[in-house]
Amino acid sequence: MSVRTIREARAKRQKRIRGHLAGTTERPRVSVFRSNRSIYTQIIDDVAGKTLAAARSGEVEAAGLDKSGVAKKVGELLAQRALAQGIETVVFDRSGYLYHGRVKSLAEGAREGGLRF
């Protein structure tokens, strides 16, 4: 499978998922992007079209952690920033990735940090 078809397949899954869920003012959407080295996440209000909070792997202390451990720390950081803005309940958008590995670790970290989804 070539790189182009892998990206096209993810874009197709992403579009299908977004048809089912959207972030509102009451329950904003947590969007995830992962590259080979990093993981990025943001909380988005789709009604207003604004990013309310964001976190990335470059902002956490990664010494001695594997990529899943770093993702968990990013989830905890995102939850901390969301709770500071009064956001407690969100909708999780895995952005076409499998709910496995780093994406799952990020979600678990966000839940442990206090977000509900």
N, CA, C and O atoms as CSV, one atom per row, in Angstrom:
chain,resi,resn,atom,element,x,y,z
A,1,MET,N,N,0.852,-1.176,0.000
A,1,MET,CA,C,0.000,0.000,0.000
A,1,MET,C,C,0.896,1.237,0.000
A,1,MET,O,O,1.767,1.373,0.859
A,2,SER,N,N,0.693,2.103,-0.925
A,2,SER,CA,C,1.549,3.289,-1.028
A,2,SER,C,C,1.147,4.349,-0.009
A,2,SER,O,O,0.069,4.288,0.582
A,3,VAL,N,N,2.035,5.322,0.182
A,3,VAL,CA,C,1.784,6.394,1.148
A,3,VAL,C,C,0.552,7.188,0.752
A,3,VAL,O,O,-0.241,7.586,1.605
A,4,ARG,N,N,0.394,7.415,-0.531
A,4,ARG,CA,C,-0.750,8.195,-0.994
A,4,ARG,C,C,-2.064,7.509,-0.644
A,4,ARG,O,O,-3.001,8.173,-0.199
A,5,THR,N,N,-2.153,6.218,-0.831
A,5,THR,CA,C,-3.405,5.533,-0.529
A,5,THR,C,C,-3.663,5.464,0.974
A,5,THR,O,O,-4.816,5.482,1.404
A,6,ILE,N,N,-2.601,5.384,1.778
A,6,ILE,CA,C,-2.780,5.383,3.231
A,6,ILE,C,C,-3.362,6.724,3.674
A,6,ILE,O,O,-4.279,6.761,4.495
A,7,ARG,N,N,-2.835,7.822,3.137
A,7,ARG,CA,C,-3.352,9.146,3.485
A,7,ARG,C,C,-4.781,9.329,2.995
A,7,ARG,O,O,-5.609,9.918,3.691
A,8,GLU,N,N,-5.071,8.830,1.809
A,8,GLU,CA,C,-6.437,8.944,1.283
A,8,GLU,C,C,-7.417,8.146,2.127
A,8,GLU,O,O,-8.537,8.595,2.372
A,9,ALA,N,N,-7.002,6.966,2.574
A,9,ALA,CA,C,-7.880,6.134,3.405
A,9,ALA,C,C,-8.160,6.817,4.732
A,9,ALA,O,O,-9.293,6.789,5.212
A,10,ARG,N,N,-7.133,7.440,5.342
A,10,ARG,CA,C,-7.340,8.155,6.601
A,10,ARG,C,C,-8.256,9.347,6.399
A,10,ARG,O,O,-9.121,9.610,7.235
A,11,ALA,N,N,-8.081,10.074,5.298
A,11,ALA,CA,C,-8.942,11.228,5.013
A,11,ALA,C,C,-10.391,10.784,4.840
A,11,ALA,O,O,-11.314,11.482,5.261
A,12,LYS,N,N,-10.584,9.640,4.229
A,12,LYS,CA,C,-11.942,9.112,4.039
A,12,LYS,C,C,-12.567,8.734,5.385
A,12,LYS,O,O,-13.735,9.036,5.633
A,13,ARG,N,N,-11.795,8.077,6.253
A,13,ARG,CA,C,-12.295,7.731,7.590
A,13,ARG,C,C,-12.588,8.988,8.394
A,13,ARG,O,O,-13.591,9.064,9.103
A,14,GLN,N,N,-11.703,9.975,8.277
A,14,GLN,CA,C,-11.856,11.229,9.003
A,14,GLN,C,C,-13.159,11.923,8.597
A,14,GLN,O,O,-13.895,12.417,9.450
A,15,LYS,N,N,-13.435,11.956,7.315
A,15,LYS,CA,C,-14.659,12.586,6.816
A,15,LYS,C,C,-15.901,11.846,7.310
A,15,LYS,O,O,-16.904,12.464,7.667
A,16,ARG,N,N,-15.820,10.530,7.325
A,16,ARG,CA,C,-16.947,9.727,7.790
A,16,ARG,C,C,-17.208,9.958,9.276
A,16,ARG,O,O,-18.361,10.076,9.691
A,17,ILE,N,N,-16.150,10.023,10.074
A,17,ILE,CA,C,-16.298,10.254,11.513
A,17,ILE,C,C,-16.891,11.631,11.774
A,17,ILE,O,O,-17.764,11.775,12.630
A,18,ARG,N,N,-16.429,12.645,11.047
A,18,ARG,CA,C,-16.926,14.009,11.255
A,18,ARG,C,C,-18.398,14.156,10.880
A,18,ARG,O,O,-19.058,15.098,11.316
A,19,GLY,N,N,-18.910,13.233,10.078
A,19,GLY,CA,C,-20.331,13.254,9.770
A,19,GLY,C,C,-21.185,12.873,10.963
A,19,GLY,O,O,-22.359,13.236,11.035
A,20,HIS,N,N,-20.598,12.142,11.897
A,20,HIS,CA,C,-21.336,11.666,13.071
A,20,HIS,C,C,-21.196,12.571,14.285
A,20,HIS,O,O,-22.080,12.603,15.142
A,21,LEU,N,N,-20.095,13.304,14.365
A,21,LEU,CA,C,-19.889,14.104,15.564
A,21,LEU,C,C,-19.405,15.497,15.205
A,21,LEU,O,O,-18.767,15.717,14.175
A,22,ALA,N,N,-19.727,16.416,16.080
A,22,ALA,CA,C,-19.273,17.801,15.933
A,22,ALA,C,C,-19.195,18.415,17.323
A,22,ALA,O,O,-19.939,18.036,18.227
A,23,GLY,N,N,-18.295,19.354,17.477
A,23,GLY,CA,C,-18.135,20.008,18.764
A,23,GLY,C,C,-19.065,21.195,18.893
A,23,GLY,O,O,-19.161,22.019,17.984
A,24,THR,N,N,-19.743,21.280,20.012
A,24,THR,CA,C,-20.632,22.401,20.284
A,24,THR,C,C,-20.024,23.240,21.404
A,24,THR,O,O,-18.963,22.909,21.933
A,25,THR,N,N,-20.690,24.304,21.750
A,25,THR,CA,C,-20.204,25.145,22.840
A,25,THR,C,C,-20.254,24.380,24.160
A,25,THR,O,O,-19.368,24.538,25.000
A,26,GLU,N,N,-21.289,23.547,24.351
A,26,GLU,CA,C,-21.425,22.775,25.584
A,26,GLU,C,C,-20.464,21.587,25.607
A,26,GLU,O,O,-19.887,21.275,26.649
A,27,ARG,N,N,-20.289,20.915,24.448
A,27,ARG,CA,C,-19.395,19.753,24.349
A,27,ARG,C,C,-18.470,19.935,23.158
A,27,ARG,O,O,-18.771,19.447,22.068
A,28,PRO,N,N,-17.351,20.627,23.341
A,28,PRO,CA,C,-16.425,20.816,22.232
A,28,PRO,C,C,-15.743,19.503,21.830
A,28,PRO,O,O,-15.793,18.515,22.562
A,29,ARG,N,N,-15.114,19.512,20.671
A,29,ARG,CA,C,-14.492,18.324,20.099
A,29,ARG,C,C,-12.996,18.313,20.395
A,29,ARG,O,O,-12.314,19.326,20.236
A,30,VAL,N,N,-12.495,17.162,20.826
A,30,VAL,CA,C,-11.060,16.965,21.018
A,30,VAL,C,C,-10.529,16.297,19.765
A,30,VAL,O,O,-10.859,15.144,19.484
A,31,SER,N,N,-9.712,17.010,19.015
A,31,SER,CA,C,-9.144,16.499,17.780
A,31,SER,C,C,-7.693,16.092,18.010
A,31,SER,O,O,-6.959,16.765,18.733
A,32,VAL,N,N,-7.281,14.977,17.386
A,32,VAL,CA,C,-5.947,14.431,17.579
A,32,VAL,C,C,-5.227,14.365,16.237
A,32,VAL,O,O,-5.818,13.989,15.225
A,33,PHE,N,N,-3.954,14.731,16.234
A,33,PHE,CA,C,-3.096,14.500,15.078
A,33,PHE,C,C,-1.808,13.895,15.584
A,33,PHE,O,O,-1.218,14.386,16.546
A,34,ARG,N,N,-1.369,12.824,14.935
A,34,ARG,CA,C,-0.105,12.224,15.332
A,34,ARG,C,C,0.798,12.092,14.119
A,34,ARG,O,O,0.373,11.695,13.034
A,35,SER,N,N,2.041,12.434,14.340
A,35,SER,CA,C,3.070,12.208,13.333
A,35,SER,C,C,3.965,11.095,13.853
A,35,SER,O,O,3.683,10.509,14.898
A,36,ASN,N,N,5.031,10.803,13.141
A,36,ASN,CA,C,5.920,9.746,13.624
A,36,ASN,C,C,6.597,10.120,14.926
A,36,ASN,O,O,6.837,9.249,15.762
A,37,ARG,N,N,6.910,11.387,15.122
A,37,ARG,CA,C,7.618,11.827,16.317
A,37,ARG,C,C,6.719,12.432,17.385
A,37,ARG,O,O,6.969,12.236,18.575
A,38,SER,N,N,5.686,13.158,16.994
A,38,SER,CA,C,4.919,13.976,17.929
A,38,SER,C,C,3.448,13.633,17.898
A,38,SER,O,O,2.972,12.909,17.023
A,39,ILE,N,N,2.737,14.171,18.879
A,39,ILE,CA,C,1.282,14.077,18.908
A,39,ILE,C,C,0.744,15.444,19.315
A,39,ILE,O,O,1.269,16.082,20.228
A,40,TYR,N,N,-0.286,15.877,18.644
A,40,TYR,CA,C,-0.891,17.187,18.859
A,40,TYR,C,C,-2.371,16.984,19.123
A,40,TYR,O,O,-2.987,16.086,18.549
A,41,THR,N,N,-2.942,17.799,19.974
A,41,THR,CA,C,-4.371,17.723,20.237
A,41,THR,C,C,-4.911,19.116,20.536
A,41,THR,O,O,-4.212,19.979,21.066
A,42,GLN,N,N,-6.159,19.302,20.186
A,42,GLN,CA,C,-6.798,20.586,20.468
A,42,GLN,C,C,-8.278,20.387,20.739
A,42,GLN,O,O,-8.886,19.429,20.264
A,43,ILE,N,N,-8.842,21.291,21.498
A,43,ILE,CA,C,-10.273,21.294,21.794
A,43,ILE,C,C,-10.898,22.376,20.930
A,43,ILE,O,O,-10.497,23.539,20.990
A,44,ILE,N,N,-11.884,21.989,20.123
A,44,ILE,CA,C,-12.445,22.876,19.109
A,44,ILE,C,C,-13.947,23.039,19.321
A,44,ILE,O,O,-14.667,22.063,19.532
A,45,ASP,N,N,-14.409,24.290,19.261
A,45,ASP,CA,C,-15.831,24.603,19.219
A,45,ASP,C,C,-16.187,24.785,17.749
A,45,ASP,O,O,-15.875,25.819,17.160
A,46,ASP,N,N,-16.843,23.781,17.149
A,46,ASP,CA,C,-17.152,23.825,15.716
A,46,ASP,C,C,-18.210,24.860,15.373
A,46,ASP,O,O,-18.250,25.340,14.240
A,47,VAL,N,N,-19.062,25.214,16.315
A,47,VAL,CA,C,-20.100,26.217,16.058
A,47,VAL,C,C,-19.451,27.582,15.838
A,47,VAL,O,O,-19.769,28.286,14.880
A,48,ALA,N,N,-18.545,27.942,16.734
A,48,ALA,CA,C,-17.855,29.228,16.626
A,48,ALA,C,C,-16.634,29.146,15.719
A,48,ALA,O,O,-16.130,30.176,15.270
A,49,GLY,N,N,-16.148,27.932,15.441
A,49,GLY,CA,C,-14.964,27.760,14.620
A,49,GLY,C,C,-13.697,28.208,15.316
A,49,GLY,O,O,-12.811,28.789,14.689
A,50,LYS,N,N,-13.604,27.937,16.627
A,50,LYS,CA,C,-12.454,28.397,17.400
A,50,LYS,C,C,-11.804,27.246,18.159
A,50,LYS,O,O,-12.471,26.307,18.593
A,51,THR,N,N,-10.491,27.344,18.306
A,51,THR,CA,C,-9.750,26.421,19.144
A,51,THR,C,C,-9.743,26.981,20.557
A,51,THR,O,O,-9.320,28.116,20.778
A,52,LEU,N,N,-10.212,26.186,21.512
A,52,LEU,CA,C,-10.333,26.635,22.891
A,52,LEU,C,C,-9.100,26.305,23.728
A,52,LEU,O,O,-8.724,27.075,24.611
A,53,ALA,N,N,-8.477,25.173,23.456
A,53,ALA,CA,C,-7.278,24.766,24.178
A,53,ALA,C,C,-6.493,23.812,23.289
A,53,ALA,O,O,-7.064,23.149,22.422
A,54,ALA,N,N,-5.191,23.744,23.505
A,54,ALA,CA,C,-4.350,22.862,22.708
A,54,ALA,C,C,-3.171,22.390,23.539
A,54,ALA,O,O,-2.779,23.037,24.511
A,55,ALA,N,N,-2.612,21.255,23.144
A,55,ALA,CA,C,-1.413,20.721,23.780
A,55,ALA,C,C,-0.665,19.890,22.744
A,55,ALA,O,O,-1.263,19.332,21.824
A,56,ARG,N,N,0.649,19.820,22.912
A,56,ARG,CA,C,1.463,19.028,21.988
A,56,ARG,C,C,2.601,18.375,22.756
A,56,ARG,O,O,2.922,18.765,23.879
A,57,SER,N,N,3.196,17.387,22.135
A,57,SER,CA,C,4.218,16.602,22.820
A,57,SER,C,C,5.473,17.414,23.107
A,57,SER,O,O,6.226,17.053,24.013
A,58,GLY,N,N,5.727,18.475,22.388
A,58,GLY,CA,C,6.893,19.310,22.648
A,58,GLY,C,C,6.792,20.097,23.940
A,58,GLY,O,O,7.789,20.658,24.395
A,59,GLU,N,N,5.618,20.153,24.538
A,59,GLU,CA,C,5.403,20.933,25.756
A,59,GLU,C,C,5.523,20.110,27.046
A,59,GLU,O,O,5.487,20.674,28.140
A,60,VAL,N,N,5.663,18.800,26.928
A,60,VAL,CA,C,5.733,17.961,28.121
A,60,VAL,C,C,7.145,17.409,28.297
A,60,VAL,O,O,7.917,17.329,27.343
A,61,GLU,N,N,7.461,17.039,29.508
A,61,GLU,CA,C,8.759,16.439,29.805
A,61,GLU,C,C,8.735,14.986,29.345
A,61,GLU,O,O,7.974,14.176,29.876
A,62,ALA,N,N,9.562,14.655,28.361
A,62,ALA,CA,C,9.508,13.342,27.736
A,62,ALA,C,C,10.683,12.452,28.106
A,62,ALA,O,O,10.835,11.374,27.532
A,63,ALA,N,N,11.506,12.868,29.033
A,63,ALA,CA,C,12.703,12.096,29.377
A,63,ALA,C,C,12.322,10.733,29.949
A,63,ALA,O,O,11.602,10.644,30.943
A,64,GLY,N,N,12.809,9.687,29.317
A,64,GLY,CA,C,12.585,8.330,29.813
A,64,GLY,C,C,11.237,7.738,29.475
A,64,GLY,O,O,10.910,6.655,29.958
A,65,LEU,N,N,10.441,8.413,28.659
A,65,LEU,CA,C,9.116,7.899,28.309
A,65,LEU,C,C,9.091,7.440,26.854
A,65,LEU,O,O,9.787,7.995,26.004
A,66,ASP,N,N,8.284,6.425,26.581
A,66,ASP,CA,C,8.056,6.046,25.193
A,66,ASP,C,C,6.972,6.951,24.607
A,66,ASP,O,O,6.445,7.814,25.310
A,67,LYS,N,N,6.636,6.766,23.341
A,67,LYS,CA,C,5.687,7.665,22.686
A,67,LYS,C,C,4.287,7.589,23.308
A,67,LYS,O,O,3.578,8.595,23.355
A,68,SER,N,N,3.887,6.417,23.781
A,68,SER,CA,C,2.585,6.299,24.436
A,68,SER,C,C,2.566,7.026,25.772
A,68,SER,O,O,1.556,7.624,26.145
A,69,GLY,N,N,3.667,6.975,26.483
A,69,GLY,CA,C,3.769,7.698,27.754
A,69,GLY,C,C,3.710,9.201,27.550
A,69,GLY,O,O,3.086,9.920,28.330
A,70,VAL,N,N,4.362,9.668,26.500
A,70,VAL,CA,C,4.317,11.094,26.175
A,70,VAL,C,C,2.888,11.494,25.807
A,70,VAL,O,O,2.414,12.553,26.217
A,71,ALA,N,N,2.204,10.648,25.035
A,71,ALA,CA,C,0.823,10.941,24.642
A,71,ALA,C,C,-0.080,11.048,25.862
A,71,ALA,O,O,-0.972,11.896,25.901
A,72,LYS,N,N,0.143,10.200,26.855
A,72,LYS,CA,C,-0.655,10.261,28.078
A,72,LYS,C,C,-0.431,11.584,28.802
A,72,LYS,O,O,-1.374,12.197,29.302
A,73,LYS,N,N,0.831,12.017,28.854
A,73,LYS,CA,C,1.140,13.314,29.479
A,73,LYS,C,C,0.489,14.460,28.712
A,73,LYS,O,O,0.030,15.425,29.323
A,74,VAL,N,N,0.441,14.372,27.389
A,74,VAL,CA,C,-0.201,15.410,26.572
A,74,VAL,C,C,-1.694,15.453,26.885
A,74,VAL,O,O,-2.275,16.534,26.978
A,75,GLY,N,N,-2.323,14.283,27.049
A,75,GLY,CA,C,-3.734,14.232,27.417
A,75,GLY,C,C,-3.991,14.873,28.766
A,75,GLY,O,O,-4.978,15.590,28.937
A,76,GLU,N,N,-3.114,14.623,29.723
A,76,GLU,CA,C,-3.258,15.235,31.049
A,76,GLU,C,C,-3.091,16.749,30.975
A,76,GLU,O,O,-3.814,17.489,31.643
A,77,LEU,N,N,-2.139,17.212,30.165
A,77,LEU,CA,C,-1.925,18.653,29.997
A,77,LEU,C,C,-3.141,19.308,29.341
A,77,LEU,O,O,-3.562,20.393,29.741
A,78,LEU,N,N,-3.700,18.638,28.331
A,78,LEU,CA,C,-4.895,19.168,27.677
A,78,LEU,C,C,-6.053,19.265,28.657
A,78,LEU,O,O,-6.774,20.263,28.673
A,79,ALA,N,N,-6.235,18.231,29.475
A,79,ALA,CA,C,-7.314,18.241,30.464
A,79,ALA,C,C,-7.121,19.375,31.464
A,79,ALA,O,O,-8.085,20.044,31.838
A,80,GLN,N,N,-5.898,19.592,31.892
A,80,GLN,CA,C,-5.603,20.669,32.832
A,80,GLN,C,C,-5.968,22.023,32.221
A,80,GLN,O,O,-6.572,22.862,32.889
A,81,ARG,N,N,-5.608,22.237,30.962
A,81,ARG,CA,C,-5.920,23.504,30.295
A,81,ARG,C,C,-7.420,23.657,30.047
A,81,ARG,O,O,-7.954,24.763,30.129
A,82,ALA,N,N,-8.091,22.563,29.746
A,82,ALA,CA,C,-9.534,22.619,29.516
A,82,ALA,C,C,-10.280,22.940,30.807
A,82,ALA,O,O,-11.192,23.767,30.811
A,83,LEU,N,N,-9.899,22.292,31.891
A,83,LEU,CA,C,-10.566,22.540,33.168
A,83,LEU,C,C,-10.338,23.970,33.641
A,83,LEU,O,O,-11.198,24.545,34.308
A,84,ALA,N,N,-9.200,24.544,33.306
A,84,ALA,CA,C,-8.932,25.935,33.668
A,84,ALA,C,C,-9.880,26.889,32.951
A,84,ALA,O,O,-10.146,27.988,33.438
A,85,GLN,N,N,-10.393,26.466,31.785
A,85,GLN,CA,C,-11.343,27.282,31.036
A,85,GLN,C,C,-12.790,26.883,31.318
A,85,GLN,O,O,-13.708,27.449,30.726
A,86,GLY,N,N,-13.005,25.927,32.206
A,86,GLY,CA,C,-14.355,25.518,32.560
A,86,GLY,C,C,-14.936,24.460,31.646
A,86,GLY,O,O,-16.149,24.251,31.658
A,87,ILE,N,N,-14.125,23.788,30.858
A,87,ILE,CA,C,-14.586,22.722,29.955
A,87,ILE,C,C,-14.394,21.396,30.672
A,87,ILE,O,O,-13.276,21.037,31.040
A,88,GLU,N,N,-15.499,20.663,30.871
A,88,GLU,CA,C,-15.421,19.383,31.561
A,88,GLU,C,C,-15.832,18.219,30.679
A,88,GLU,O,O,-15.293,17.120,30.817
A,89,THR,N,N,-16.778,18.440,29.774
A,89,THR,CA,C,-17.302,17.376,28.928
A,89,THR,C,C,-16.961,17.677,27.475
A,89,THR,O,O,-17.194,18.785,26.992
A,90,VAL,N,N,-16.409,16.687,26.782
A,90,VAL,CA,C,-15.994,16.863,25.395
A,90,VAL,C,C,-16.422,15.659,24.561
A,90,VAL,O,O,-16.876,14.646,25.094
A,91,VAL,N,N,-16.269,15.787,23.241
A,91,VAL,CA,C,-16.482,14.706,22.298
A,91,VAL,C,C,-15.113,14.350,21.746
A,91,VAL,O,O,-14.379,15.242,21.322
A,92,PHE,N,N,-14.745,13.068,21.737
A,92,PHE,CA,C,-13.412,12.657,21.287
A,92,PHE,C,C,-13.447,12.315,19.812
A,92,PHE,O,O,-14.217,11.455,19.383
A,93,ASP,N,N,-12.609,12.992,19.036
A,93,ASP,CA,C,-12.481,12.758,17.599
A,93,ASP,C,C,-11.109,12.159,17.352
A,93,ASP,O,O,-10.098,12.849,17.484
A,94,ARG,N,N,-11.062,10.890,16.998
A,94,ARG,CA,C,-9.784,10.219,16.794
A,94,ARG,C,C,-9.186,10.514,15.425
A,94,ARG,O,O,-8.097,10.026,15.123
A,95,SER,N,N,-9.848,11.280,14.608
A,95,SER,CA,C,-9.337,11.785,13.331
A,95,SER,C,C,-8.905,10.699,12.358
A,95,SER,O,O,-7.920,10.870,11.641
A,96,GLY,N,N,-9.613,9.609,12.324
A,96,GLY,CA,C,-9.312,8.555,11.365
A,96,GLY,C,C,-8.272,7.562,11.831
A,96,GLY,O,O,-8.001,6.585,11.134
A,97,TYR,N,N,-7.678,7.788,13.002
A,97,TYR,CA,C,-6.712,6.846,13.542
A,97,TYR,C,C,-7.446,5.769,14.329
A,97,TYR,O,O,-8.556,5.993,14.814
A,98,LEU,N,N,-6.824,4.600,14.455
A,98,LEU,CA,C,-7.392,3.564,15.303
A,98,LEU,C,C,-7.325,4.004,16.756
A,98,LEU,O,O,-6.376,4.672,17.165
A,99,TYR,N,N,-8.331,3.630,17.535
A,99,TYR,CA,C,-8.314,3.919,18.972
A,99,TYR,C,C,-7.414,2.872,19.620
A,99,TYR,O,O,-7.877,1.888,20.198
A,100,HIS,N,N,-6.105,3.123,19.502
A,100,HIS,CA,C,-5.124,2.139,19.901
A,100,HIS,C,C,-3.791,2.862,20.062
A,100,HIS,O,O,-3.547,3.861,19.385
A,101,GLY,N,N,-2.943,2.383,20.931
A,101,GLY,CA,C,-1.610,2.956,21.052
A,101,GLY,C,C,-1.615,4.373,21.591
A,101,GLY,O,O,-2.165,4.638,22.660
A,102,ARG,N,N,-0.990,5.295,20.838
A,102,ARG,CA,C,-0.838,6.671,21.317
A,102,ARG,C,C,-2.166,7.404,21.422
A,102,ARG,O,O,-2.349,8.221,22.324
A,103,VAL,N,N,-3.092,7.126,20.516
A,103,VAL,CA,C,-4.400,7.800,20.559
A,103,VAL,C,C,-5.157,7.364,21.818
A,103,VAL,O,O,-5.768,8.187,22.498
A,104,LYS,N,N,-5.111,6.085,22.116
A,104,LYS,CA,C,-5.769,5.568,23.320
A,104,LYS,C,C,-5.103,6.118,24.580
A,104,LYS,O,O,-5.791,6.477,25.535
A,105,SER,N,N,-3.772,6.186,24.591
A,105,SER,CA,C,-3.056,6.725,25.743
A,105,SER,C,C,-3.404,8.181,25.983
A,105,SER,O,O,-3.572,8.604,27.126
A,106,LEU,N,N,-3.514,8.953,24.900
A,106,LEU,CA,C,-3.887,10.358,25.034
A,106,LEU,C,C,-5.283,10.478,25.649
A,106,LEU,O,O,-5.502,11.303,26.536
A,107,ALA,N,N,-6.220,9.661,25.181
A,107,ALA,CA,C,-7.582,9.689,25.716
A,107,ALA,C,C,-7.608,9.303,27.196
A,107,ALA,O,O,-8.317,9.921,27.990
A,108,GLU,N,N,-6.839,8.291,27.559
A,108,GLU,CA,C,-6.797,7.869,28.958
A,108,GLU,C,C,-6.191,8.958,29.840
A,108,GLU,O,O,-6.649,9.183,30.961
A,109,GLY,N,N,-5.164,9.629,29.333
A,109,GLY,CA,C,-4.562,10.722,30.084
A,109,GLY,C,C,-5.524,11.871,30.285
A,109,GLY,O,O,-5.563,12.480,31.354
A,110,ALA,N,N,-6.300,12.169,29.257
A,110,ALA,CA,C,-7.294,13.245,29.368
A,110,ALA,C,C,-8.382,12.874,30.372
A,110,ALA,O,O,-8.851,13.725,31.127
A,111,ARG,N,N,-8.779,11.605,30.378
A,111,ARG,CA,C,-9.782,11.167,31.349
A,111,ARG,C,C,-9.233,11.243,32.768
A,111,ARG,O,O,-9.924,11.685,33.686
A,112,GLU,N,N,-7.996,10.812,32.941
A,112,GLU,CA,C,-7.379,10.874,34.274
A,112,GLU,C,C,-7.202,12.317,34.728
A,112,GLU,O,O,-7.223,12.610,35.924
A,113,GLY,N,N,-7.027,13.221,33.755
A,113,GLY,CA,C,-6.894,14.644,34.075
A,113,GLY,C,C,-8.204,15.316,34.444
A,113,GLY,O,O,-8.208,16.437,34.952
A,114,GLY,N,N,-9.327,14.631,34.187
A,114,GLY,CA,C,-10.625,15.175,34.600
A,114,GLY,C,C,-11.620,15.433,33.496
A,114,GLY,O,O,-12.740,15.859,33.780
A,115,LEU,N,N,-11.259,15.191,32.233
A,115,LEU,CA,C,-12.219,15.385,31.146
A,115,LEU,C,C,-13.156,14.179,31.068
A,115,LEU,O,O,-12.753,13.047,31.336
A,116,ARG,N,N,-14.403,14.437,30.700
A,116,ARG,CA,C,-15.379,13.369,30.528
A,116,ARG,C,C,-15.759,13.278,29.067
A,116,ARG,O,O,-16.125,14.280,28.453
A,117,PHE,N,N,-15.673,12.062,28.496
A,117,PHE,CA,C,-16.147,11.794,27.131
A,117,PHE,C,C,-16.376,10.323,26.960
A,117,PHE,O,O,-16.778,9.882,25.883
